[in-house]
Amino acid sequence: MTHNFVWGNIHLPTKSKELLGNEENIVAIRNILDDLKNKKNVSNCICLYGASGIGKNLIISLLLKESNFTETQIDFNDVKIYFFF
């Protein structure tokens, strides 16, 4: 029997309460999502940036799922920016 388990995926958090570190940022993002849900005057876009492998996608995916939002990811490496002067 072959198991296609990746060690990291076995221990991957499935709820935001299981996340370690970044508590202030997690609370800030959760507050933004709550404001969006309550239709308060906030932007409908959250842009996360930082070094590779620090958990940006995991954090936002869990928080969006818990808040019943649909996730859309844009990789800015695939976006061309044009400047007009």
C-alpha positions in Angstrom: 0.0 0.0 0.0 1.4 3.4 -1.1 0.8 6.5 1.0 1.3 9.8 -0.7 1.7 11.7 2.6 4.0 14.7 2.8 5.2 15.1 6.4 4.5 18.8 6.4 0.9 18.3 5.2 0.2 15.7 7.9 1.0 18.3 10.6 -0.5 21.3 8.7 -2.9 23.4 10.9 -6.5 23.1 9.9 -7.8 26.0 12.1 -6.4 29.4 12.8 -6.3 28.6 16.5 -3.6 26.0 15.7 -1.3 28.7 14.2 1.8 29.6 16.1 3.3 33.1 16.0 2.1 36.2 14.2 -0.7 36.7 16.7 -0.9 40.4 16.1 -1.1 40.0 12.3 -3.7 37.2 12.6 -5.9 39.4 14.8 -5.5 42.4 12.5 -6.5 40.3 9.4 -9.4 38.7 11.3 -10.6 42.2 12.3 -10.5 43.3 8.6 -12.5 40.3 7.5 -15.0 40.9 10.3 -15.4 44.5 9.0 -15.8 43.3 5.5 -18.5 40.8 6.7 -20.3 43.7 8.5 -19.9 45.9 5.4 -17.9 48.6 7.2 -15.9 51.1 5.2 -12.8 48.9 4.4 -11.1 47.8 1.2 -12.1 44.4 -0.2 -8.4 43.5 -0.8 -5.7 42.2 1.4 -2.2 42.1 0.1 0.3 40.0 2.0 4.0 40.0 1.4 7.1 38.6 2.9 9.7 35.9 2.6 8.9 32.5 1.1 7.7 29.8 3.4 6.6 31.9 6.4 2.9 30.9 6.2 1.2 33.8 4.4 -1.0 31.5 2.2 -1.8 29.2 5.1 -2.8 32.0 7.4 -5.0 33.8 5.0 -6.6 30.6 3.6 -7.6 29.5 7.1 -9.0 32.9 8.1 -10.9 33.2 4.8 -12.4 29.7 5.2 -13.4 30.4 8.8 -15.1 33.7 7.8 -16.9 32.0 4.8 -15.1 34.1 2.2 -14.0 32.9 -1.3 -10.2 33.0 -1.8 -8.7 34.5 -5.0 -4.9 34.5 -5.3 -3.0 36.7 -7.7 0.7 36.1 -8.2 2.2 39.4 -9.0 4.9 37.7 -11.0 2.2 37.0 -13.5 1.0 40.6 -13.7 2.5 43.1 -16.1 2.4 46.7 -14.9 2.4 49.4 -17.5 3.3 53.0 -16.7 2.0 55.8 -18.9 3.6 59.2 -18.8 
